[in-house]
Amino acid sequence: MAVSFWHLFVALVLVACGENRASLSDAIAKTDLVIRHVNVVDVVGGSVVPDQLIAIKNGRFTAVMNDPASWQAGPGVRVIDGTGTYAMPGLWDMHVHVCWSDTNATLLLPALLRHGITGVRDMGGDLHTANSFKQLVTADPTLGPDIMACGPILDGDPPVFPDFTLPLNSSSDVEAVIDSLVANGADFIKVYSLLEGPVSLRIADHCRMRGVPFAGHLSELLDPERAIASGQRSVEHLNRLDDLWNADPVRLDSIASLMVENFAWSCPTLVVYDRKARAHEPSLRDTALDALVPGLQGEWQQWHLSRTGRYASAHAHDSLRRSFERQLALVKHMHERGVPLLAGSDLSGQAFVYPGIGLHEELELLVQAGLATSEALRTATIRPAEFFGTQKEHGSIAAGKQADLLLLTADPLLSIRNTRTIRTVVHRGSVIELP
């Protein structure tokens, strides 16, 4: 009796193993795209998993596994030989402005995608344009990155910038404005620098009631502590924080702790401060890329003349350099205190930040500030997914997630500059080969 039971047990195990092999084989065979013998960058664990097979079907990863050398692709399956390359998740630029002109559909969006950016958070623009771009990319993922957008910015009256801004004061129907933006497709609300304190708090209250996140600048007219405690999801740039870092570091530490406690993120956009510190350097402008930003060159030139005129002496240049070094130290300090960071370039918001390249520079500056390469990579991959609450959809290369990845010719964990060595971009399972 015992022998018969043992034989039955072995038979059941063999059948189960055979079914698992068959189902696994079917899962790989019934795919649109397979990348073989590729090194997968695990951004969560900060390591490289060698010789993997990545299978993609209908825009999603269906398998990520050790490459079975004997496996043969079925008919209709596209196979990419990934030998010697590194697959990492697609990048997110968490601070851009692209939704301000229809022409950006053929200028900025493709340029971003070619630089490995498969998702962006648009921090102020036209909501109709944002919705149009979303539809465009949904129909053809090779045309640009995914977009999360706020539409027009909410600021005080008068605002800092009149373009794409809704000025609000104490008599404004704040709640109706927010309801209208959400009804017309805004993914979140952006607040700005000159909002009066009571208006800022009304925005926070209504966003909380509606379950809509809000993010943006720290208002000059409200204590940072109150803005963060009210639920502001992210603090853009280092405005106000860098002044506190210099004048009252104890208060800065208290704010950092409050950000951790309230799950508030920092998007420091170090590349913005790099541009301000190096405005006098001729290398700041890349004339070969000017064609990508034809609507911005006049504005950029005005900024450049103003900046270099204001800081013309060698002493001023040295002062700007030292100020930037303190800003790098601030980001390192906030990171060490546990404040979660997001990588953003402020494309179209800051002069001489070029589409796509600006994010790679931001990652390099985060490493220069003191982050490990693995930590910097997370700020543009898994951290944005955590920020949006979409870890099951984005942020890493894993079965079931949206198929966004880059094939690099060098390991990005060895050097952050290797994120620039892009051979192929895959967005929602569609392949964009680079020349």
C-alpha positions as CSV (number, residue, x, y, z in Angstrom):
1,M,0.0,0.0,0.0
2,A,2.8,2.4,0.9
3,V,4.6,1.6,-2.4
4,S,1.4,2.3,-4.4
5,F,0.9,5.6,-2.6
6,W,4.5,6.6,-3.3
7,H,4.2,5.8,-7.0
8,L,1.0,7.9,-7.1
9,F,2.7,10.8,-5.3
10,V,5.6,10.8,-7.8
11,A,3.3,10.5,-10.7
12,L,1.3,13.5,-9.5
13,V,4.5,15.6,-9.0
14,L,5.7,14.7,-12.5
15,V,2.4,15.7,-14.0
16,A,2.4,19.0,-12.1
17,C,5.9,19.7,-13.2
18,G,5.1,18.9,-16.7
19,E,2.0,21.2,-16.6
20,N,4.1,24.0,-15.1
21,R,6.7,23.7,-17.9
22,A,4.0,23.6,-20.5
23,S,2.2,26.7,-19.1
24,L,5.5,28.5,-18.8
25,S,6.4,27.6,-22.4
26,D,3.0,28.8,-23.5
27,A,3.4,32.0,-21.5
28,I,6.6,32.8,-23.4
29,A,5.4,31.6,-26.8
30,K,2.2,33.6,-26.7
31,T,3.9,36.9,-26.7
32,D,4.5,39.9,-29.0
33,L,8.1,40.6,-28.0
34,V,10.8,38.6,-26.3
35,I,14.2,40.1,-25.2
36,R,16.8,37.4,-24.6
37,H,20.0,37.1,-22.7
38,V,19.6,40.5,-21.2
39,N,20.9,41.8,-17.8
40,V,17.9,43.2,-15.8
41,V,18.5,46.1,-13.5
42,D,16.6,45.6,-10.3
43,V,16.0,49.2,-9.2
44,V,14.3,48.1,-6.0
45,G,17.1,45.9,-4.8
46,G,19.9,47.9,-6.5
47,S,21.4,44.9,-8.3
48,V,21.7,43.4,-11.8
49,V,20.2,40.0,-12.5
50,P,22.2,38.4,-15.4
51,D,21.0,36.5,-18.5
52,Q,17.3,37.0,-18.3
53,L,14.4,36.6,-20.7
54,I,11.8,39.3,-20.8
55,A,8.4,38.4,-22.5
56,I,5.9,41.1,-23.4
57,K,2.3,40.7,-24.6
58,N,-0.3,43.5,-25.2
59,G,1.9,46.1,-23.6
60,R,2.7,44.2,-20.4
61,F,5.5,42.1,-19.1
62,T,4.3,38.5,-19.0
63,A,7.5,36.9,-17.8
64,V,10.9,37.9,-16.4
65,M,13.0,34.8,-15.9
66,N,16.3,33.0,-16.4
67,D,16.8,32.6,-20.1
68,P,16.2,29.0,-21.1
69,A,18.9,28.6,-23.8
70,S,17.0,25.9,-25.6
71,W,13.8,27.8,-26.1
72,Q,12.7,28.7,-29.6
73,A,10.4,31.5,-30.4
74,G,7.1,30.7,-32.1
75,P,5.8,32.3,-35.3
76,G,5.0,36.0,-35.1
77,V,7.1,36.7,-32.0
78,R,9.7,39.4,-32.3
79,V,12.9,38.5,-30.6
80,I,15.6,41.1,-29.6
81,D,19.0,39.8,-28.7
82,G,19.9,41.6,-25.4
83,T,23.3,40.0,-25.0
84,G,25.6,42.5,-23.4
85,T,22.8,45.0,-22.7
86,Y,21.1,46.2,-19.5
87,A,17.3,46.5,-19.2
88,M,16.1,49.1,-16.8
89,P,12.6,50.5,-16.2
90,G,11.5,53.5,-18.3
91,L,12.3,56.8,-16.7
92,W,9.8,59.4,-15.3
93,D,10.6,63.1,-15.4
94,M,8.5,64.4,-12.5
95,H,8.6,68.1,-13.3
96,V,8.1,69.2,-16.9
97,H,6.0,71.7,-18.8
98,V,5.1,70.3,-22.2
99,C,1.3,70.8,-22.5
100,W,1.5,74.4,-23.7
101,S,1.6,74.1,-27.4
102,D,0.3,71.6,-30.0
103,T,3.6,71.7,-31.7
104,N,5.2,69.9,-28.7
105,A,3.5,66.7,-30.0
106,T,6.2,66.5,-32.7
107,L,9.0,68.3,-30.8
108,L,9.2,67.7,-27.1
109,L,7.3,64.4,-26.7
110,P,9.3,62.3,-29.2
111,A,12.6,63.9,-27.9
112,L,11.6,62.8,-24.3
113,L,10.9,59.3,-25.4
114,R,14.1,59.0,-27.4
115,H,16.0,59.8,-24.1
116,G,14.2,57.0,-22.3
117,I,11.5,59.0,-20.6
118,T,8.4,56.9,-20.8
119,G,6.4,59.1,-18.3
120,V,6.2,62.7,-17.3
121,R,4.4,64.8,-14.7
122,D,3.3,68.0,-16.3
123,M,3.4,70.8,-13.7
124,G,1.4,73.5,-15.4
125,G,0.0,74.1,-18.9
126,D,-3.2,73.8,-20.9
127,L,-5.6,71.1,-19.9
128,H,-7.1,70.6,-23.4
129,T,-3.6,70.2,-24.8
130,A,-2.7,67.7,-22.0
131,N,-5.8,65.6,-22.8
132,S,-5.0,65.7,-26.5
133,F,-1.5,64.5,-25.8
134,K,-2.7,61.7,-23.6
135,Q,-5.0,60.4,-26.4
136,L,-2.2,60.7,-28.9
137,V,0.1,58.5,-26.8
138,T,-2.6,56.0,-25.9
139,A,-3.2,55.5,-29.6
140,D,0.5,55.2,-30.5
141,P,3.0,54.7,-27.6
142,T,5.9,55.4,-29.9
143,L,4.9,59.1,-30.1
144,G,5.7,60.1,-26.6
145,P,5.6,59.4,-22.9
146,D,2.6,58.8,-20.6
147,I,1.4,62.1,-19.0
148,M,0.1,63.0,-15.6
149,A,-1.0,66.7,-15.8
150,C,-2.5,69.4,-13.6
151,G,-3.6,71.9,-16.2
152,P,-3.4,75.5,-15.1
153,I,-1.6,76.5,-11.9
154,L,-3.4,78.0,-9.0
155,D,-1.7,81.2,-7.7
156,G,-2.4,84.4,-5.9
157,D,-3.9,87.5,-7.5
158,P,-1.9,88.9,-9.2
159,P,0.1,85.7,-10.0
160,V,3.8,85.2,-10.6
161,F,3.2,84.2,-14.2
162,P,-0.1,85.0,-16.0
163,D,0.3,82.2,-18.6
164,F,-1.6,79.0,-17.7
165,T,-2.4,80.3,-14.3
166,L,-5.7,80.8,-12.5
167,P,-5.3,83.7,-10.0
168,L,-7.3,83.2,-6.7
169,N,-8.0,85.5,-3.8
170,S,-10.2,85.4,-0.7
171,S,-13.4,86.1,-2.7
172,S,-12.7,83.4,-5.4
173,D,-14.9,80.3,-5.5
174,V,-11.9,78.0,-4.9
175,E,-14.0,74.9,-4.6
176,A,-15.7,75.4,-8.0
177,V,-12.3,76.0,-9.6
178,I,-10.9,72.7,-8.3
179,D,-14.1,70.9,-9.3
180,S,-13.9,72.2,-12.8
181,L,-10.3,71.2,-13.2
182,V,-10.9,67.7,-12.0
183,A,-14.0,67.4,-14.2
184,N,-11.9,68.4,-17.2
185,G,-9.3,65.8,-16.6
186,A,-6.7,67.2,-14.2
187,D,-4.8,64.4,-12.5
188,F,-3.8,66.7,-9.6
189,I,-3.8,70.3,-8.5
190,K,-0.8,72.5,-8.6
191,V,-0.3,75.4,-6.1
192,Y,2.1,78.3,-6.5
193,S,4.1,80.9,-4.6
194,L,1.8,83.8,-4.0
195,L,-1.4,82.0,-2.8
196,E,-2.7,83.7,0.4
197,G,-2.5,81.4,3.4
198,P,-6.3,81.1,3.9
199,V,-6.8,80.3,0.2
200,S,-4.0,77.7,0.3
201,L,-5.8,76.0,3.2
202,R,-9.2,76.1,1.4
203,I,-7.5,74.4,-1.6
204,A,-6.0,71.7,0.8
205,D,-9.4,71.1,2.5
206,H,-11.3,70.7,-0.8
207,C,-8.6,68.5,-2.4
208,R,-8.7,66.3,0.7
209,M,-12.5,66.1,0.5
210,R,-12.4,65.2,-3.2
211,G,-9.5,62.8,-2.8
212,V,-7.4,64.8,-5.3
213,P,-3.7,65.3,-4.6
214,F,-2.2,68.8,-4.7
215,A,1.5,69.6,-5.2
216,G,3.7,72.6,-6.1
217,H,5.6,75.5,-4.6
218,L,5.6,76.4,-1.0
219,S,3.6,79.6,-0.8
220,E,5.5,82.7,0.4
221,L,2.5,83.6,2.4
222,L,2.1,80.4,4.4
223,D,4.4,78.7,6.9
224,P,5.9,75.6,5.2
225,E,4.9,73.6,8.2
226,R,1.2,74.4,7.7
227,A,1.4,73.7,3.9
228,I,3.0,70.3,4.6
229,A,0.6,69.4,7.4
230,S,-2.3,70.3,5.2
231,G,-1.5,67.5,2.8
232,Q,0.8,69.0,0.1
233,R,2.0,65.9,-1.7
234,S,5.3,67.3,-3.1
235,V,7.4,70.4,-2.7
236,E,8.8,71.5,-6.0
237,H,12.4,73.0,-6.2
238,L,14.2,74.1,-3.1
239,N,12.4,77.5,-2.7
240,R,12.2,78.6,0.9
241,L,13.9,75.4,2.0
242,D,17.4,76.6,0.9
243,D,16.9,79.9,2.8
244,L,16.0,77.9,6.0
245,W,18.9,75.6,5.4
246,N,21.2,78.7,5.7
247,A,19.3,80.7,8.3
248,D,17.7,78.1,10.6
249,P,18.9,74.5,10.1
250,V,17.0,73.3,13.2
251,R,13.7,74.5,11.7
252,L,14.7,72.9,8.4
253,D,15.2,69.6,10.2
254,S,11.8,70.0,11.8
255,I,10.2,70.5,8.3
256,A,12.1,67.5,6.9
257,S,10.7,65.4,9.8
258,L,7.2,66.7,9.1
259,M,7.6,65.8,5.4
260,V,8.5,62.3,6.3
261,E,5.6,62.1,8.8
262,N,3.1,63.4,6.2
263,F,4.5,61.5,3.2
264,A,5.4,64.7,1.4
265,W,8.0,64.4,-1.3
266,S,10.7,66.7,-2.6
267,C,11.3,67.3,-6.2
268,P,14.4,69.5,-5.9
269,T,15.1,70.1,-9.7
270,L,18.8,70.6,-9.1
271,V,19.4,71.2,-12.8
272,V,17.5,74.5,-12.4
273,Y,20.0,75.6,-9.8
274,D,22.9,74.4,-11.9
275,R,21.7,76.6,-14.8
276,K,21.4,79.6,-12.5
277,A,24.9,79.0,-11.1
278,R,26.5,78.5,-14.5
279,A,24.6,81.1,-16.6
280,H,27.9,82.7,-17.6
281,E,29.4,79.5,-19.1
282,P,29.2,79.3,-22.9
283,S,28.7,75.5,-22.7
284,L,25.3,75.9,-21.1
285,R,23.7,76.3,-24.5
286,D,23.7,73.4,-26.9
287,T,22.9,75.0,-30.3
288,A,22.5,71.5,-31.9
289,L,19.4,71.0,-29.8
290,D,17.9,74.5,-30.3
291,A,15.6,73.2,-33.0
292,L,13.7,71.2,-30.4
293,V,12.6,74.3,-28.5
294,P,11.9,77.0,-31.2
295,G,9.2,78.6,-29.1
296,L,11.5,79.1,-26.1
297,Q,14.7,80.6,-27.6
298,G,13.7,84.2,-27.3
299,E,12.6,83.7,-23.7
300,W,15.8,81.8,-22.9
301,Q,17.9,84.6,-24.4
302,Q,16.2,87.2,-22.2
303,W,16.7,85.1,-19.1
304,H,20.4,84.7,-20.1
305,L,21.0,88.4,-20.6
306,S,19.3,89.3,-17.3
307,R,21.1,86.6,-15.3
308,T,24.6,87.4,-16.7
309,G,24.0,91.1,-16.4
310,R,23.1,90.7,-12.7
311,Y,26.0,88.4,-11.9
312,A,28.8,89.7,-14.1
313,S,31.9,89.6,-11.9
314,A,34.2,86.7,-11.0
315,H,33.3,87.2,-7.4
316,A,29.6,86.8,-8.2
317,H,30.3,83.6,-10.2
318,D,32.2,82.2,-7.2
319,S,29.3,83.1,-4.9
320,L,26.8,81.4,-7.2
321,R,29.0,78.3,-7.2
322,R,29.2,78.1,-3.4
323,S,25.4,78.7,-3.2
324,F,24.9,75.7,-5.5
325,E,27.2,73.6,-3.4
326,R,25.1,74.4,-0.4
327,Q,22.0,73.4,-2.3
328,L,23.6,70.0,-3.2
329,A,24.4,69.6,0.5
330,L,20.7,70.4,1.4
331,V,19.4,67.7,-0.9
332,K,21.9,65.2,0.6
333,H,20.8,66.2,4.1
334,M,17.1,65.9,3.3
335,H,17.7,62.5,1.8
336,E,19.6,61.3,4.8
337,R,16.7,62.4,7.0
338,G,14.4,60.2,5.0
339,V,12.6,62.7,2.8
340,P,11.6,60.8,-0.4
341,L,13.0,62.4,-3.6
342,L,11.7,62.6,-7.1
343,A,13.8,63.5,-10.2
344,G,12.5,66.4,-12.3
345,S,14.1,68.7,-14.8
346,D,11.7,71.7,-15.1
347,L,11.8,71.3,-18.9
348,S,10.3,74.5,-20.5
349,G,10.3,76.1,-17.1
350,Q,14.1,76.7,-16.9
351,A,16.2,78.1,-19.7
352,F,18.7,75.7,-21.4
353,V,17.1,72.6,-20.0
354,Y,16.8,70.4,-23.1
355,P,14.1,67.7,-23.5
356,G,15.2,64.3,-22.1
357,I,18.8,65.4,-21.5
358,G,17.7,67.5,-18.5
359,L,16.5,64.5,-16.6
360,H,19.8,62.6,-17.2
361,E,21.6,65.7,-15.9
362,E,19.3,65.7,-12.9
363,L,20.2,62.1,-12.0
364,E,23.9,62.9,-12.3
365,L,23.4,65.9,-10.0
366,L,21.6,63.8,-7.4
367,V,24.7,61.5,-7.4
368,Q,26.9,64.5,-7.2
369,A,24.9,65.6,-4.2
370,G,25.7,62.3,-2.4
371,L,23.0,59.7,-3.4
372,A,24.2,56.3,-4.5
373,T,23.6,55.5,-8.1
374,S,20.9,53.0,-7.1
375,E,19.2,55.6,-5.0
376,A,19.3,58.1,-7.9
377,L,17.8,55.6,-10.3
378,R,14.9,55.0,-7.9
379,T,14.0,58.7,-8.0
380,A,13.0,58.3,-11.7
381,T,11.6,54.8,-11.6
382,I,10.1,53.1,-8.6
383,R,9.7,56.3,-6.5
384,P,7.4,58.0,-9.0
385,A,5.3,54.8,-9.0
386,E,5.2,54.9,-5.2
387,F,4.2,58.6,-5.4
388,F,1.3,57.9,-7.7
389,G,0.4,54.7,-5.9
390,T,0.9,52.7,-9.1
391,Q,3.6,50.2,-8.0
392,K,1.6,47.4,-9.5
393,E,1.7,49.1,-12.9
394,H,5.0,50.9,-13.1
395,G,8.5,51.4,-11.8
396,S,10.2,48.1,-12.3
397,I,10.5,45.2,-14.7
398,A,8.2,42.5,-13.4
399,A,5.5,40.3,-14.8
400,G,2.1,42.0,-14.9
401,K,3.4,45.6,-15.1
402,Q,3.2,48.0,-18.0
403,A,6.1,47.1,-20.4
404,D,8.3,50.3,-20.2
405,L,12.0,49.7,-20.4
406,L,15.3,50.9,-21.8
407,L,18.1,48.7,-23.2
408,L,21.4,50.3,-22.3
409,T,24.8,49.3,-23.5
410,A,26.4,49.9,-20.1
411,D,25.4,49.2,-16.5
412,P,23.7,52.2,-14.9
413,L,24.5,51.0,-11.4
414,L,28.3,51.3,-12.2
415,S,27.9,54.9,-13.4
416,I,24.8,57.1,-13.5
417,R,26.0,58.5,-16.8
418,N,25.3,55.1,-18.3
419,T,21.6,55.9,-18.3
420,R,22.5,57.8,-21.5
421,T,23.7,54.7,-23.4
422,I,20.3,53.9,-24.7
423,R,20.0,51.5,-27.6
424,T,16.3,50.7,-27.5
425,V,13.2,52.1,-25.8
426,V,10.1,50.0,-25.1
427,H,7.0,52.0,-24.2
428,R,3.8,50.0,-23.5
429,G,5.3,47.1,-25.4
430,S,6.1,49.2,-28.5
431,V,9.7,49.3,-29.7
432,I,11.6,52.5,-30.6
433,E,15.0,51.7,-32.0
434,L,17.6,54.5,-31.7
435,P,20.1,55.2,-34.5
